[in-house]
Amino acid sequence: MKFAIVSKKDDKSRKVEIYIKQQLESHQWIYDKIHPELVICIGGDGTLLYGVHKYINIMNEINFLGIHTGTLGFFTDYTGDEVDACIYDLLTKKPKIYESRLLKFQLDNDPNVRYALNEIRVENIIKSQIMDLYIDDEFFETCRGSGICLSTQAGSTAYNRSLRGAVIDSGLSLMQLTEITPIQHSVHRSLGVPYIMMENRVIKIKSDNFDTAFLCYDHLSIPLTETKQIMCEMSNLKVNFARYREYSYLERLKNLY
């Protein structure tokens, strides 16, 4: 088995990384940072997101496993105190693979296609952002406020949850659109609640002026200077999570609060 490790830059995570690497190599596993079959992410959900984007070009060829060494890891299956149990499972068990599709988006002034596991957000903290939303080329509504968030099932427990969006059950592939601090008054009103959509929808976000806004995707962001339109949809890329033991989605949810 070829594996790689992505680790948070703290002492505890680094010690776990060294220990796991030594143990797996002693059992003839091959450490390969370029073309791994399994990527072990040590730290938390942010570390796993970093790992996903690091290996985005070979996403459909690899599996991910998370170990959290902090206080919360929704994507992770083991704690920093369960490293020996994790190693034992890696060496003796065949994992079940759970898939999570990635969002993709493209700006009208940039040829690059980008991806997100959790969500895509248009945010403006300088001034109110006015945006027209189209779904499958049909005008839906005009949003005014700090921005919007488009999340996946996996991302429903992340930023979306802080916006009082719905938490979506495991196994469902869909998108959820939620406004960020919308302006609602007698002259302008929008839907005002999260909108859950089928996975095959195409969302177009248009504005005459995105100049002070940013597009945030997972832990990354890019300025929207000179952008007029953003196209968003589900991609064919999937994050494959290797589950070596039962850890129910309900149990993961209960650990959030």
C-alpha positions in Angstrom: 0.0 0.0 0.0 1.3 3.4 -0.9 0.4 6.2 1.5 1.1 9.9 2.3 0.5 11.9 5.4 -0.8 15.5 5.6 -0.3 16.9 9.1 -1.1 20.0 11.1 2.0 22.0 12.1 1.8 21.4 15.8 3.9 19.2 18.1 1.2 16.6 18.9 0.2 16.2 15.2 3.8 16.0 14.2 4.6 13.2 16.7 1.6 11.2 15.6 2.7 11.7 11.9 6.2 10.3 12.7 4.9 7.4 14.7 2.4 6.3 12.0 4.9 6.6 9.3 7.4 4.5 11.2 4.9 1.8 12.0 3.4 1.5 8.5 6.8 1.4 6.8 7.9 -1.3 9.2 5.0 -3.4 7.7 6.2 -2.8 4.1 3.8 0.1 3.4 5.4 2.6 1.0 5.5 6.3 1.7 4.7 8.1 -1.6 3.7 11.8 -1.5 3.2 12.0 -5.2 0.9 9.1 -6.0 -0.5 7.7 -2.8 -3.4 5.3 -2.6 -4.3 6.5 0.9 -3.8 10.0 2.4 -3.8 10.1 6.2 -4.8 13.6 7.5 -3.7 14.4 11.0 -5.0 17.4 12.8 -8.7 18.3 12.2 -11.2 19.1 9.5 -9.1 22.0 8.2 -6.2 19.6 7.7 -8.4 17.2 5.7 -9.6 20.1 3.6 -6.0 21.0 2.9 -5.2 17.4 1.9 -8.2 17.3 -0.4 -7.0 20.4 -2.3 -3.4 19.2 -2.3 -4.4 16.1 -4.1 -7.2 17.5 -6.2 -5.6 16.4 -9.5 -5.7 12.7 -8.6 -8.8 12.9 -6.4 -10.7 9.9 -7.9 -7.6 7.7 -7.5 -7.1 7.9 -3.7 -8.8 7.5 -0.4 -8.7 9.7 2.7 -8.5 8.9 6.4 -8.7 11.5 9.2 -7.2 11.5 12.7 -8.0 14.5 14.8 -5.6 15.8 17.4 -7.6 18.8 18.5 -11.1 19.2 19.9 -13.3 18.5 16.9 -13.0 16.5 13.7 -16.2 15.9 11.9 -14.4 14.2 8.9 -12.1 12.2 11.1 -12.5 8.7 12.5 -9.8 8.4 15.2 -8.5 10.7 17.9 -4.9 11.3 18.7 -5.2 8.8 21.6 -6.4 6.0 19.2 -3.4 5.9 17.0 -2.5 2.3 17.8 -6.1 1.2 17.1 -5.9 3.1 13.8 -2.7 1.4 12.8 -4.1 -2.0 13.7 -7.2 -1.3 11.6 -5.1 -0.1 8.6 -3.0 -3.3 8.7 -5.8 -5.8 9.3 -9.1 -4.5 7.9 -10.6 -3.7 4.5 -12.3 -0.3 4.6 -15.7 0.7 3.4 -15.5 3.6 1.0 -17.9 6.6 1.4 -18.1 9.1 -1.4 -18.7 12.9 -1.2 -19.0 14.9 -4.4 -17.2 18.2 -4.8 -18.7 21.5 -5.9 -17.0 23.1 -8.9 -17.1 26.8 -9.9 -15.6 29.1 -12.5 -15.4 32.9 -12.8 -16.1 34.5 -16.2 -12.7 36.3 -16.1 -10.7 33.3 -15.1 -10.2 30.0 -17.1 -9.4 28.0 -14.0 -12.0 25.6 -12.6 -11.9 25.3 -8.8 -13.5 22.8 -6.4 -14.8 22.7 -2.9 -15.8 19.9 -0.5 -17.8 22.0 2.0 -19.0 25.1 0.4 -18.6 28.1 -1.9 -19.3 31.5 -0.4 -19.5 35.0 -1.9 -18.8 37.4 0.9 -18.4 41.2 1.1 -17.6 42.8 4.5 -17.0 46.2 3.0 -20.5 47.0 1.7 -23.8 45.4 0.9 -23.4 43.0 -2.0 -26.2 42.9 -4.7 -26.4 39.7 -6.7 -28.8 38.2 -9.1 -29.2 34.4 -8.8 -30.2 32.2 -11.8 -30.9 28.5 -11.4 -30.7 26.4 -14.6 -30.7 29.8 -16.5 -34.0 30.9 -14.9 -33.9 34.0 -12.8 -34.5 33.1 -9.2 -34.0 36.2 -7.0 -31.9 39.2 -6.2 -29.9 39.0 -3.0 -28.8 42.0 -0.9 -26.6 41.5 2.1 -23.2 40.2 3.1 -23.3 37.3 0.6 -24.5 33.8 0.0 -23.3 30.3 0.8 -23.7 27.2 -1.5 -22.9 24.1 0.5 -22.8 20.3 -0.1 -24.2 17.6 2.1 -20.7 17.3 3.7 -20.6 21.1 4.2 -24.0 21.3 5.8 -22.5 20.9 9.2 -19.8 23.6 8.6 -20.4 27.3 7.7 -23.9 26.5 6.5 -24.9 25.4 10.0 -23.8 28.7 11.5 -26.2 30.4 9.1 -29.0 28.2 10.5 -29.0 26.1 7.3 -30.3 22.5 7.5 -28.0 19.7 8.4 -28.3 17.1 5.6 -28.3 13.4 6.3 -25.4 11.2 5.1 -25.7 9.6 1.7 -27.7 12.4 0.1 -26.1 14.3 -2.8 -27.5 17.8 -3.1 -26.8 21.5 -2.8 -28.0 24.1 -0.2 -28.2 27.8 -0.8 -28.2 30.1 2.2 -28.0 33.9 2.4 -25.5 35.6 4.7 -27.1 38.4 6.8 -29.6 39.3 4.1 -31.2 42.8 4.0 -35.0 42.4 4.2 -37.4 45.4 4.3 -40.6 46.7 2.7 -38.9 47.5 -0.6 -36.8 44.3 -1.0 -37.4 40.8 0.2 -35.7 37.5 -0.8 -36.6 33.9 0.0 -35.1 34.3 3.5 -34.7 30.6 4.2 -32.2 28.0 3.0 -33.1 26.4 -0.4 -32.2 22.8 -0.9 -31.7 21.8 -4.5 -31.2 18.7 -6.6 -27.6 17.8 -7.4 -28.0 18.5 -11.1 -28.9 22.2 -10.8 -26.6 24.8 -12.2 -26.3 28.1 -10.3 -25.3 31.4 -11.9 -24.4 34.3 -9.7 -24.3 37.7 -11.5 -23.4 41.2 -10.3 -22.4 44.5 -11.9 -19.9 45.0 -9.1 -18.1 42.3 -7.1 -15.0 44.5 -6.7 -14.8 44.4 -2.8 -16.1 40.8 -2.5 -14.2 37.6 -2.1 -15.1 34.1 -3.2 -14.3 31.7 -0.3 -14.1 28.0 -0.9 -13.4 25.6 2.0 -10.3 27.2 3.6 -9.3 29.1 0.5 -10.3 32.5 -1.1 -9.9 34.6 -4.2 -10.8 38.3 -4.8 -13.6 38.9 -7.3 -12.2 42.1 -8.8 -13.4 42.5 -12.4 -15.7 39.4 -12.1 -19.2 39.7 -13.3 -20.5 36.1 -13.2 -19.8 32.9 -11.3 -21.0 29.5 -12.5 -21.5 26.7 -9.8 -22.5 23.1 -10.0 -21.7 19.7 -8.6 -18.7 18.0 -10.2 -17.8 14.4 -11.1 -14.9 14.5 -8.6 -15.5 12.7 -5.4 -13.6 12.5 -2.1 -13.4 8.9 -1.1 -13.4 8.4 2.7 -11.9 5.1 3.9 -13.9 3.9 6.9 -12.2 1.2 8.9 -14.7 1.1 11.7 -18.3 1.9 12.3 -18.8 5.5 13.4 -22.4 6.6 12.7 -23.3 9.9 11.2 -25.6 10.5 14.2 -22.7 10.0 16.5 -20.7 12.5 14.5 -23.5 15.0 14.8 -23.9 14.5 18.5 -20.2 15.3 18.9 -20.8 18.7 17.4 -22.8 20.0 20.4 
